[in-house]
Amino acid sequence: MNAEEESPMGGASLGHELSLWVVLFHDAVAAHLGVNATEHKVLDLIGRHPGFSPTQLAQETGLSHAAITKITNRLVELGYVRRERDPSDGRKFALFVTPEHRQSMTGVMAPLIDGMSRVTSELTESERETVSRWLIGTVTALREATTMIRTNHNSPAVPSDQDFRNTP
């Protein structure tokens, strides 16, 4: 079976469908929070990596230090992130999401968490291992493809730092 003959919910179609709904879901969450998509993903990184520094965020995202500073300032202003100075070097600081942000995300994420729990509870251990292997491979492929695009086209993570607005 070639790509033209692939069933409507075959591999490529499912990948496109998954990609679409992941983007739309995160767009809805960002709108709910009053941030843009990039601010939302930076906020997610801070939440998953408590204590990340702005330098680490810049390295992870490919954004400039100026863009990261603007984004983190906005997230602090909104009350989603707090800064803590490094006790050994007062010029450096670590970033953490606030308890208020974590609490607000609990309600927003509940329907997705419940839905994913239903899906995974219906899988056997072997099926969960297969899905995990596929997801790890997909994330690796996406990371490598993104790095290659950025390297080969000398492109930043976003069109330019000027695209960061104070509105979503």
Rosetta constraint file for C-alpha pairs under 8 A:
AtomPair CA 1 CA 5 HARMONIC 5.81 0.50
AtomPair CA 1 CA 6 HARMONIC 6.39 0.50
AtomPair CA 2 CA 6 HARMONIC 6.23 0.50
AtomPair CA 6 CA 10 HARMONIC 5.84 0.50
AtomPair CA 7 CA 13 HARMONIC 7.97 0.50
AtomPair CA 8 CA 13 HARMONIC 6.18 0.50
AtomPair CA 9 CA 13 HARMONIC 5.33 0.50
AtomPair CA 9 CA 14 HARMONIC 5.39 0.50
AtomPair CA 10 CA 14 HARMONIC 5.85 0.50
AtomPair CA 11 CA 15 HARMONIC 6.09 0.50
AtomPair CA 12 CA 16 HARMONIC 6.24 0.50
AtomPair CA 13 CA 17 HARMONIC 6.09 0.50
AtomPair CA 14 CA 18 HARMONIC 5.95 0.50
AtomPair CA 15 CA 19 HARMONIC 6.06 0.50
AtomPair CA 16 CA 20 HARMONIC 6.08 0.50
AtomPair CA 17 CA 21 HARMONIC 6.28 0.50
AtomPair CA 18 CA 22 HARMONIC 6.06 0.50
AtomPair CA 19 CA 23 HARMONIC 6.22 0.50
AtomPair CA 20 CA 24 HARMONIC 6.15 0.50
AtomPair CA 21 CA 25 HARMONIC 5.80 0.50
AtomPair CA 22 CA 26 HARMONIC 6.21 0.50
AtomPair CA 23 CA 27 HARMONIC 6.01 0.50
AtomPair CA 24 CA 28 HARMONIC 6.17 0.50
AtomPair CA 25 CA 29 HARMONIC 6.32 0.50
AtomPair CA 26 CA 30 HARMONIC 6.01 0.50
AtomPair CA 26 CA 37 HARMONIC 7.31 0.50
AtomPair CA 26 CA 40 HARMONIC 7.84 0.50
AtomPair CA 27 CA 31 HARMONIC 6.15 0.50
AtomPair CA 27 CA 36 HARMONIC 7.84 0.50
AtomPair CA 27 CA 37 HARMONIC 6.16 0.50
AtomPair CA 28 CA 32 HARMONIC 6.12 0.50
AtomPair CA 29 CA 33 HARMONIC 6.29 0.50
AtomPair CA 29 CA 40 HARMONIC 7.94 0.50
AtomPair CA 29 CA 108 HARMONIC 7.21 0.50
AtomPair CA 30 CA 34 HARMONIC 6.07 0.50
AtomPair CA 30 CA 35 HARMONIC 5.18 0.50
AtomPair CA 30 CA 36 HARMONIC 5.82 0.50
AtomPair CA 30 CA 37 HARMONIC 5.90 0.50
AtomPair CA 30 CA 39 HARMONIC 7.93 0.50
AtomPair CA 30 CA 40 HARMONIC 5.51 0.50
AtomPair CA 30 CA 168 HARMONIC 7.58 0.50
AtomPair CA 31 CA 35 HARMONIC 6.00 0.50
AtomPair CA 31 CA 36 HARMONIC 6.97 0.50
AtomPair CA 31 CA 168 HARMONIC 6.61 0.50
AtomPair CA 34 CA 167 HARMONIC 7.28 0.50
AtomPair CA 34 CA 168 HARMONIC 5.80 0.50
AtomPair CA 35 CA 39 HARMONIC 5.88 0.50
AtomPair CA 35 CA 40 HARMONIC 6.20 0.50
AtomPair CA 35 CA 166 HARMONIC 7.96 0.50
AtomPair CA 35 CA 167 HARMONIC 6.49 0.50
AtomPair CA 35 CA 168 HARMONIC 4.50 0.50
AtomPair CA 36 CA 40 HARMONIC 6.18 0.50
AtomPair CA 36 CA 167 HARMONIC 6.84 0.50
AtomPair CA 36 CA 168 HARMONIC 3.94 0.50
AtomPair CA 37 CA 41 HARMONIC 6.30 0.50
AtomPair CA 37 CA 168 HARMONIC 7.49 0.50
AtomPair CA 38 CA 42 HARMONIC 6.19 0.50
AtomPair CA 39 CA 43 HARMONIC 6.04 0.50
AtomPair CA 39 CA 71 HARMONIC 5.98 0.50
AtomPair CA 39 CA 75 HARMONIC 7.54 0.50
AtomPair CA 40 CA 44 HARMONIC 6.15 0.50
AtomPair CA 41 CA 45 HARMONIC 6.24 0.50
AtomPair CA 42 CA 46 HARMONIC 6.29 0.50
AtomPair CA 42 CA 57 HARMONIC 7.36 0.50
AtomPair CA 42 CA 61 HARMONIC 7.95 0.50
AtomPair CA 42 CA 71 HARMONIC 7.84 0.50
AtomPair CA 43 CA 47 HARMONIC 6.17 0.50
AtomPair CA 43 CA 75 HARMONIC 7.51 0.50
AtomPair CA 43 CA 80 HARMONIC 7.81 0.50
AtomPair CA 43 CA 81 HARMONIC 7.69 0.50
AtomPair CA 43 CA 97 HARMONIC 7.42 0.50
AtomPair CA 44 CA 48 HARMONIC 6.17 0.50
AtomPair CA 45 CA 49 HARMONIC 5.88 0.50
AtomPair CA 45 CA 57 HARMONIC 7.68 0.50
AtomPair CA 46 CA 50 HARMONIC 5.58 0.50
AtomPair CA 46 CA 51 HARMONIC 7.33 0.50
AtomPair CA 46 CA 52 HARMONIC 6.22 0.50
AtomPair CA 46 CA 95 HARMONIC 6.49 0.50
AtomPair CA 46 CA 96 HARMONIC 6.01 0.50
AtomPair CA 46 CA 97 HARMONIC 6.42 0.50
AtomPair CA 47 CA 96 HARMONIC 6.65 0.50
AtomPair CA 47 CA 97 HARMONIC 5.56 0.50
AtomPair CA 50 CA 94 HARMONIC 7.89 0.50
AtomPair CA 50 CA 95 HARMONIC 6.51 0.50
AtomPair CA 50 CA 96 HARMONIC 5.12 0.50
AtomPair CA 50 CA 97 HARMONIC 7.34 0.50
AtomPair CA 51 CA 94 HARMONIC 4.56 0.50
AtomPair CA 51 CA 95 HARMONIC 4.95 0.50
AtomPair CA 51 CA 96 HARMONIC 5.70 0.50
AtomPair CA 52 CA 56 HARMONIC 6.01 0.50
AtomPair CA 52 CA 57 HARMONIC 6.77 0.50
AtomPair CA 52 CA 94 HARMONIC 5.49 0.50
AtomPair CA 52 CA 95 HARMONIC 5.54 0.50
AtomPair CA 52 CA 96 HARMONIC 7.52 0.50
AtomPair CA 53 CA 57 HARMONIC 6.36 0.50
AtomPair CA 53 CA 92 HARMONIC 7.70 0.50
AtomPair CA 53 CA 93 HARMONIC 6.20 0.50
AtomPair CA 53 CA 94 HARMONIC 4.72 0.50
AtomPair CA 53 CA 95 HARMONIC 6.02 0.50
AtomPair CA 54 CA 58 HARMONIC 6.18 0.50
AtomPair CA 54 CA 65 HARMONIC 7.16 0.50
AtomPair CA 54 CA 68 HARMONIC 6.36 0.50
AtomPair CA 54 CA 69 HARMONIC 7.08 0.50
AtomPair CA 54 CA 72 HARMONIC 8.00 0.50
AtomPair CA 54 CA 93 HARMONIC 7.86 0.50
AtomPair CA 54 CA 94 HARMONIC 7.45 0.50
AtomPair CA 54 CA 95 HARMONIC 7.60 0.50
AtomPair CA 55 CA 59 HARMONIC 6.24 0.50
AtomPair CA 55 CA 65 HARMONIC 6.88 0.50
AtomPair CA 56 CA 60 HARMONIC 6.05 0.50
AtomPair CA 57 CA 61 HARMONIC 5.97 0.50
AtomPair CA 57 CA 63 HARMONIC 7.88 0.50
AtomPair CA 57 CA 68 HARMONIC 7.05 0.50
AtomPair CA 58 CA 62 HARMONIC 5.46 0.50
AtomPair CA 58 CA 63 HARMONIC 5.03 0.50
AtomPair CA 58 CA 64 HARMONIC 5.88 0.50
AtomPair CA 58 CA 65 HARMONIC 5.88 0.50
AtomPair CA 58 CA 68 HARMONIC 6.30 0.50
AtomPair CA 59 CA 63 HARMONIC 7.32 0.50
AtomPair CA 61 CA 157 HARMONIC 6.57 0.50
AtomPair CA 62 CA 156 HARMONIC 6.14 0.50
AtomPair CA 62 CA 157 HARMONIC 5.36 0.50
AtomPair CA 63 CA 67 HARMONIC 6.17 0.50
AtomPair CA 63 CA 68 HARMONIC 6.57 0.50
AtomPair CA 63 CA 156 HARMONIC 6.52 0.50
AtomPair CA 63 CA 157 HARMONIC 5.90 0.50
AtomPair CA 63 CA 158 HARMONIC 7.48 0.50
AtomPair CA 63 CA 161 HARMONIC 7.73 0.50
AtomPair CA 64 CA 68 HARMONIC 6.31 0.50
AtomPair CA 64 CA 161 HARMONIC 7.35 0.50
AtomPair CA 65 CA 69 HARMONIC 6.04 0.50
AtomPair CA 66 CA 70 HARMONIC 6.23 0.50
AtomPair CA 66 CA 161 HARMONIC 7.71 0.50
AtomPair CA 67 CA 71 HARMONIC 6.12 0.50
AtomPair CA 67 CA 161 HARMONIC 5.62 0.50
AtomPair CA 67 CA 164 HARMONIC 7.38 0.50
AtomPair CA 68 CA 72 HARMONIC 5.96 0.50
AtomPair CA 69 CA 73 HARMONIC 5.96 0.50
AtomPair CA 70 CA 74 HARMONIC 6.29 0.50
AtomPair CA 71 CA 75 HARMONIC 6.22 0.50
AtomPair CA 71 CA 164 HARMONIC 7.77 0.50
AtomPair CA 72 CA 76 HARMONIC 6.02 0.50
AtomPair CA 72 CA 81 HARMONIC 7.42 0.50
AtomPair CA 73 CA 77 HARMONIC 6.07 0.50
AtomPair CA 74 CA 78 HARMONIC 6.17 0.50
AtomPair CA 74 CA 166 HARMONIC 7.30 0.50
AtomPair CA 75 CA 79 HARMONIC 6.33 0.50
AtomPair CA 75 CA 80 HARMONIC 5.36 0.50
AtomPair CA 75 CA 81 HARMONIC 5.51 0.50
AtomPair CA 76 CA 80 HARMONIC 5.81 0.50
AtomPair CA 76 CA 81 HARMONIC 4.66 0.50
AtomPair CA 76 CA 82 HARMONIC 5.72 0.50
AtomPair CA 76 CA 83 HARMONIC 7.71 0.50
AtomPair CA 79 CA 98 HARMONIC 7.02 0.50
AtomPair CA 79 CA 100 HARMONIC 7.72 0.50
AtomPair CA 79 CA 101 HARMONIC 7.44 0.50
AtomPair CA 80 CA 97 HARMONIC 5.64 0.50
AtomPair CA 80 CA 98 HARMONIC 5.42 0.50
AtomPair CA 80 CA 100 HARMONIC 7.08 0.50
AtomPair CA 80 CA 101 HARMONIC 5.08 0.50
AtomPair CA 81 CA 95 HARMONIC 6.64 0.50
AtomPair CA 81 CA 96 HARMONIC 5.53 0.50
AtomPair CA 81 CA 97 HARMONIC 4.28 0.50
AtomPair CA 81 CA 98 HARMONIC 5.31 0.50
AtomPair CA 81 CA 101 HARMONIC 7.77 0.50
AtomPair CA 82 CA 95 HARMONIC 5.88 0.50
AtomPair CA 82 CA 96 HARMONIC 5.40 0.50
AtomPair CA 82 CA 97 HARMONIC 6.17 0.50
AtomPair CA 82 CA 98 HARMONIC 6.22 0.50
AtomPair CA 83 CA 93 HARMONIC 6.20 0.50
AtomPair CA 83 CA 94 HARMONIC 5.69 0.50
AtomPair CA 83 CA 95 HARMONIC 4.81 0.50
AtomPair CA 83 CA 96 HARMONIC 6.49 0.50
AtomPair CA 84 CA 93 HARMONIC 5.25 0.50
AtomPair CA 84 CA 94 HARMONIC 5.23 0.50
AtomPair CA 84 CA 95 HARMONIC 6.48 0.50
AtomPair CA 84 CA 96 HARMONIC 7.92 0.50
AtomPair CA 85 CA 89 HARMONIC 7.65 0.50
AtomPair CA 85 CA 90 HARMONIC 5.75 0.50
AtomPair CA 85 CA 91 HARMONIC 7.33 0.50
AtomPair CA 85 CA 92 HARMONIC 5.96 0.50
AtomPair CA 85 CA 93 HARMONIC 4.14 0.50
AtomPair CA 85 CA 94 HARMONIC 6.42 0.50
AtomPair CA 86 CA 90 HARMONIC 5.49 0.50
AtomPair CA 86 CA 91 HARMONIC 7.36 0.50
AtomPair CA 86 CA 92 HARMONIC 5.41 0.50
AtomPair CA 86 CA 93 HARMONIC 5.02 0.50
AtomPair CA 86 CA 94 HARMONIC 6.88 0.50
AtomPair CA 97 CA 101 HARMONIC 6.40 0.50
AtomPair CA 97 CA 102 HARMONIC 7.05 0.50
AtomPair CA 98 CA 102 HARMONIC 6.47 0.50
AtomPair CA 99 CA 103 HARMONIC 6.14 0.50
AtomPair CA 100 CA 104 HARMONIC 6.19 0.50
AtomPair CA 101 CA 105 HARMONIC 6.16 0.50
AtomPair CA 102 CA 106 HARMONIC 6.37 0.50
AtomPair CA 103 CA 107 HARMONIC 7.28 0.50
AtomPair CA 104 CA 108 HARMONIC 6.78 0.50
AtomPair CA 105 CA 109 HARMONIC 5.84 0.50
AtomPair CA 106 CA 110 HARMONIC 5.95 0.50
AtomPair CA 107 CA 111 HARMONIC 7.97 0.50
AtomPair CA 109 CA 113 HARMONIC 6.09 0.50
AtomPair CA 110 CA 114 HARMONIC 5.96 0.50
AtomPair CA 111 CA 115 HARMONIC 6.05 0.50
AtomPair CA 112 CA 116 HARMONIC 6.02 0.50
AtomPair CA 113 CA 117 HARMONIC 6.05 0.50
AtomPair CA 114 CA 118 HARMONIC 6.33 0.50
AtomPair CA 115 CA 119 HARMONIC 6.36 0.50
AtomPair CA 116 CA 120 HARMONIC 6.11 0.50
AtomPair CA 117 CA 121 HARMONIC 5.89 0.50
AtomPair CA 118 CA 122 HARMONIC 6.56 0.50
AtomPair CA 119 CA 123 HARMONIC 7.06 0.50
AtomPair CA 120 CA 128 HARMONIC 7.03 0.50
AtomPair CA 123 CA 127 HARMONIC 5.66 0.50
AtomPair CA 123 CA 128 HARMONIC 6.09 0.50
AtomPair CA 124 CA 128 HARMONIC 6.23 0.50
AtomPair CA 125 CA 129 HARMONIC 6.23 0.50
AtomPair CA 126 CA 130 HARMONIC 6.29 0.50
AtomPair CA 127 CA 131 HARMONIC 6.15 0.50
AtomPair CA 128 CA 132 HARMONIC 6.01 0.50
AtomPair CA 129 CA 133 HARMONIC 6.12 0.50
AtomPair CA 130 CA 134 HARMONIC 6.20 0.50
AtomPair CA 131 CA 135 HARMONIC 6.10 0.50
AtomPair CA 132 CA 136 HARMONIC 6.09 0.50
AtomPair CA 133 CA 137 HARMONIC 6.13 0.50
AtomPair CA 134 CA 138 HARMONIC 6.02 0.50
AtomPair CA 135 CA 139 HARMONIC 6.07 0.50
AtomPair CA 136 CA 140 HARMONIC 6.15 0.50
AtomPair CA 137 CA 141 HARMONIC 6.09 0.50
AtomPair CA 138 CA 142 HARMONIC 6.08 0.50
AtomPair CA 139 CA 143 HARMONIC 6.06 0.50
AtomPair CA 140 CA 144 HARMONIC 6.10 0.50
AtomPair CA 141 CA 145 HARMONIC 5.99 0.50
AtomPair CA 142 CA 146 HARMONIC 5.97 0.50
AtomPair CA 143 CA 147 HARMONIC 6.15 0.50
AtomPair CA 144 CA 148 HARMONIC 6.11 0.50
AtomPair CA 145 CA 149 HARMONIC 6.13 0.50
AtomPair CA 146 CA 150 HARMONIC 6.18 0.50
AtomPair CA 147 CA 151 HARMONIC 5.97 0.50
AtomPair CA 148 CA 152 HARMONIC 5.78 0.50
AtomPair CA 149 CA 153 HARMONIC 5.73 0.50
AtomPair CA 149 CA 154 HARMONIC 7.64 0.50
AtomPair CA 149 CA 155 HARMONIC 7.30 0.50
AtomPair CA 150 CA 154 HARMONIC 5.14 0.50
AtomPair CA 150 CA 155 HARMONIC 4.68 0.50
AtomPair CA 150 CA 156 HARMONIC 6.24 0.50
AtomPair CA 150 CA 157 HARMONIC 7.34 0.50
AtomPair CA 151 CA 155 HARMONIC 7.03 0.50
AtomPair CA 155 CA 159 HARMONIC 7.45 0.50
AtomPair CA 156 CA 160 HARMONIC 7.01 0.50
AtomPair CA 158 CA 163 HARMONIC 7.83 0.50
AtomPair CA 159 CA 163 HARMONIC 7.07 0.50
